Amino acid sequence: MTIEFWLAIAGLVAVALAILLPPLFKTAPLHDADGETRNKAIARQQLAELKQQLQDGVLTQSQFDAQYQELQLALLDEIQQDAPAQAALRPGTGRWVIPLLGLAVPVLSLFLYLTLGEPQALAKAELAQNQAKAADNVQNLVAALAQRLQQQPDDLEGWMMLGRAYLYMQQYDSAAQAFAELNRRKPNDPAVMLHYADALSMARNGQMRGEPAALVYQALKLVPEDHTALWLGGMAKAEEGDFAQAIAYWQKLSAMLPEQDETRQQLQKMIAMAEAESQQGTSSTSAAAPVEIKVDAALADELKTKAKPDDTLFVYAQALTGPKMPLAIVKQQVKDLPLQAVLNDSMAMQPQTHLADFKQLRIVARISKSGNAMPQPGDLLGSAEVNLDGSQTAAVSVTIDQELK
């Protein structure tokens, strides 16, 4: 909360105190003004009646004088009875409540605000506004860079910056185009080829076969110890079904990383999955009819604030028992939710693996803030199980209602 916020709160409390406290400073005695006025009116009425009775001869002068004197004494008694009550109201009486109110009003207001209000509302709004401004600034800078490169196409560093910026913004098609231009102008550069392969793969829903794999293999010949080349090379070989070579690449990379590195832990899981796939026998093909799974994916209301429209959404099928590598996968974005997708063998990550090879499948919908195909803390996901039981079609609804810790 900013200084301006607290100044506004202090101003409102001051206004409240200015309304409540001034009446307490008044020293005028409190008395029953209405009662005194009423007594005087009654006395005047009685005096008028006495005078009328004297004129009409109902009362003699002596009787009039006696009753007039009684009327004066009665009025004097009323005034004397009111005087002690008025005198008791000394200046300053009851002013102990002034400091009490002065302290209670701001303390109670702050307590109610902290209890019932949202102390971080302004901070959250300011953060969201700053993030929106930052995103706008990045988009403007990227647009300006792209325009400048049209005029100065020989700026190789500029093309690299543009491709990385598009990757950061998850605009993979644009990133692939930028790296393609850089690869044309700077051929046989391993870093450029690996960036180009990664962007092409992301633009193709994570699939490596074809040009991305060829670029990675070419880079591996030039820099066989490069971490990114070994990682992508293993992904490409696993997609081709060459699990032995994929394991070799990943084991080599794992040996080069510190033991506590999170990437090494991910590699161990991938190696285990590749070994399980290899043992299952990758040369067999499924004789069963192709399977098609219709998926309705949605994001739970309580998690909508934790996902951005441009975050990557993966919807994939994996075996309920056995290797957990996705059998078929669709890649979209959070802004596409709620999503209706169809998973079939055309989306398989390994051409030799078929959905029909497994009787029970788990359908997973996962939101990745980094766009990484491997689950990471902070990802949002939901899953549901499907029992094919010989069926060629199935339908399932998946609600993303969990956060990976």
N, C-alpha and C positions, 0 to 999 in steps of 0.2 A: 504494500500500500504506500502511496506516495505522500510527500509532505502536503501537496494540494488537497488530498483526500482528508487528512487529519485537520487541516485548517478549515475545511468545509464543515466537518463534524463539530469542531470547536465553535464555529459561528452559529450553528443551529442550536447548540446547547446554550450559548450566550443569549440567543433570542428567547428561548424558553425561560431562562432565569429572569430575563428582563420583564417578562409578563407575570411571573409568579411572585417575585420578591417585593416590588415597590409597594403594594398594599400593606405589607407587614411593617414598613417603616413609618406609617402614619401614626401620629401621637394624639389625634383628636379623640376625646372620650366618647365612648359608645353609650348611648342612652336611648331610651324608648321615646323618640321624637313623636311618633304617632300617638302614643298614650297621653303625652302632655298636651298636645293640640286638642285631642278629644275632650280632656277634662276642662280645658278653658272654654270650649264651645258649649259644653253642658252648663257651666257656670253662667255664661252670658245668657243662655236660654232661660235658666231659672231666674236670673235677675230681671229679665224682660217680663216674665210672668208675674213677679212680685210687683213691679211697677204698674202693670196693667190692672192687677187686683187692687192696688192703692187708688188708682184713678176711678175704678168702678165702685169704690166704696166697700169692697169686700173686706179689705184690711184697713185698720186704723193706722195712723202714723207710727204709733208705738209698736204695733205688731209688725209693721214693715221694717222698722229699724232693728227689731230683735232678729227677724228672719234673715235680714241682710247681713247682720253681724255673724250669724251661724254659717251663712254661705261663704263668707270671707275666711272664717276659721277652717272650714272643710277644705277649701282650695289650698290654704297654706299648709295643711297637713299632707296633702298629696305631694306638694313640692318638696317638703322636708323628707318624705319617705324615699323619693328618687335621688336626693342629694348624696347619701352614703354610697349608693351603688355606683354613681358616676365618679365619686371621689376615689373609689377602689381601683378604677382603671387608670393606674399611674403610667406615665410615659415609660416605654421599654418593656411593659408587660407582654410576655409571649414571644419576645424576640429570639429566644433560644432556638426557635424553629428555623430561623433564617440560615445559619450555617449548616443546619441539618439538611435543608432543601438544597443548598448550594453544593453539598457533597453528594447527596443521594441522587439528584437528577443526572449528572454526568456518569456516575458509577452504574446506576441502574440502566441507563441508555446503552453504555458500552457492554454490559452483561447481556442484555437482550439481543444486541447486534451479534455478539460472538456466539450466542446460543442459537438464535433463530436465523441469523443472516448468513451470508457467504463471504467470509473475510478475504478469500482469495479470488473473488469474482473479478475485481479490477486487474489483479495480476494476470489471471488467465486471459482476460480480454486483451490486455496489453501484449501478452505473449503471442496470442493468435494474430493480433494486428501486426506485430513485428515479423512473424513468420510469413504472413501474407505479403508484407512489403518486401521481405527478403526474396520470396519466390518471384515476385514481380520484377525485382531488380535483376535476379539471375536470368529470367527470361529476356529482359531487355538487353542485358549484356551479351547473352548468347545470340540474340537476333542481330545485334550490332556487329559481333564478331563474324557471323555468317555473311553479313553484307560486305564487310571489309575484305573477307577472303575471296569474294567474287571479283573484287577489284585487284587484289594482290594474291593470286592463287599460288605463288611460289613460297609463301610463308608456311614452311613445314611445321614449325612449332605451333602456329595458329591452328592448323588442321588437327594436330594432336589435342590441343586444348578444346577445340570444338567437339571432337569425338568424345572426350571424357565428360564434357559438360552434358552432352546428350545422354550418356550413360547414367550420369547422376540424376538426370530428370526422367530416367526410365523411358526415353524416346529411342528405342533400340533400332528401329528402322533408320532414323536420321543418323544415329551413331554409326551404323554400319556403312551408310553412304559416305560419311566424313572419313572414316578409316579406309574405305575403299579408294577414295581420292588420294589419301596420304600414301597408301600402299602402292598406288600407281606412280606417284612422284618419288617415292623412296623405297624401291624394291629391295627384297632380301634383308630387310631389317627385322630381326626377331620380335622386338617389342611391338612394332607396328602390326606384324602378322598376328600376334597373339591377341592384341586388342581387337583387330578386325574379326578374328575367329570368334572371340567371346561375344562381340556385338551381333554377329550373324546368328550365332546359336540362340541368343536371347530373343532375337527377332523371330526365330523359328520355333518358339515354345520350348527352348532348351535342347533341341535336337542338333547333334554334332555331325551327322553323316553328310557327306558331300564336301562342299568347299570349306566349311569350318574345320573338318578333320584334316583335310589336305594341308591347310595353312598350319595347323598345329604340328603335324608330322614334319613339315619343312622346317619349322622353327626348332624342333627337337634335334634335327641334324646339325643346326648351327649352334644351339646352346643346350646341350643334353642335360645340364645341371639346373636349368631354370625352373623355379618352383611352379610358376604359372603353366609352363609348357608341360611339366610332368602331371600336374593336376588335370589339365584339359586333355592331355594325351590318354590318361586313364579313363576319363569319361568317354572319349571317342571309341577306345578299344572295347569298353564294356558295352557300348551301344551296338557295336558290330558283333558282339558275342565272343570276342577274343578275351575271355576273362583272365587267362594266364598272363597275357601281356599287360592288361589293365592292372592286375595285382602287382606285377613287377614295377610298373611306373609308380604306383602309390606307395609301395614299400620303400622304394628308393627315396621318394620325397619325404616319407615319414622319418627315415633315418637321418635326414638333414635338419629336422626341426627339433626344438627343445622339447623335453618330455612333458612339460606342463602346457604346451601350446594347444589351444582349443582345436586348431586345424588338424593337429595330429590325432586327436581323439575322434574327429569326424572321419579321418582317413581310416582308422582302425575299423570303424563301423562299416565303411564302404568296402573295405577289404573282406570283412566277414560276409557281407552280402554277396560279393562277387564269388567268393569261395563256395557259398551255398548254391549259387546259380550254376557254377561249373560242375559241382557234384551231381546236380539234378540231371545233367545230360542235356546239353544245348543243341545237339544235332537232331533231336526228334522234332517232328512237326505235328501239330494237332490235326487229328482227323475229324474232330467235331466241327459242327457248323459254327460260323462266326457269331460272336455274342455282341449285343448292343445294350448299353446301360444308359438310361435316361436319368439325369441328375438334376434335382432342383436344389440350388444352394442359396442360403440366405444368411445374413449377419444378425445376431441377437441385438436387441435394442440397447442392452447395457454395455455393449462393446463398441457401439458406433462411434463414440468419441475417441476411441483409441486407434481408429483406422482413417487414413487419408484416401481421397478418391483415386489418387495415382498409385497407391500401394499395389504390389503384384499379388494376384490371386492364382493359386494353383488348385486345380481340381483333378484328382487322380485316383486310380484304382491300384490296390496292392493285395497280394495274397494274405489271407487271414493267418495262415500258418506257413512258415517257410521264409524265403527271402523277402525283404521289405522294399526292394527297389520297385519304383512305380512300373506297373505293367502298361498303363495308358495314361496320358496326361493332357490336360487342357490348361492353357495359360491366358488369363484375362487380367482385369484390374478391378479394384473395389467398386469403382463407379458403375460397373456392369451388374452389380448385385441389386435385387435378386436375379440369379442367373439360371437359365435352363441350358444344360450342356449334354452332349452325348459322348460317351466313351466307347471306343471300339478299337479293333486291331490296327486301324490306320494311324492311331495316335500312339502306338507302342514305342517304347524307348529301345527295345531290342526286337528286331524284325522276326527272330525265331521264336519269340514268346507270344502266346495268345491268351486272351482272357478265358477262353473255353478250357484251358488246361487246368483251371482251378474251380472247384465247386463252391468255395466260399471266398468272398472278397470283402475287403474293407474299402469303402469309398471315403476319401478324405478331401476336405476343402480347407486350404491353409492360406492365410494372408501373411505375406513376407514383406517387411518394411525395407529390407535390403535387396530384395529380388533374388536372393540366393536359393538355389534348388534344395539345399540342405536345411532342415529345420534349425532355428536358432531361438534363444530366449527372447521373448517379446513378440514372437509370432502368435497369431490368433488362428485357432483351428476348430474344426468340428468333424465328426466322423459317423458313419453308419455302416452296418453290415448287410451284405447281400448274399443270399443262398440261391445259387443258380439252379441246382438240382436238375440239370439237363435242359433248362430253358435257354432259348436264344435271346430273349429280351427280359429286361428287368427295369424297374423304376424305383428310385430312392430319393428321399428328402434329407438334406444335410443342413444343420444349423450350426454356424460358427459361434460357439459359446464358451470357448476355453482360451486361456492365455498361457503360453509356454513360459515356465520359470527357469 
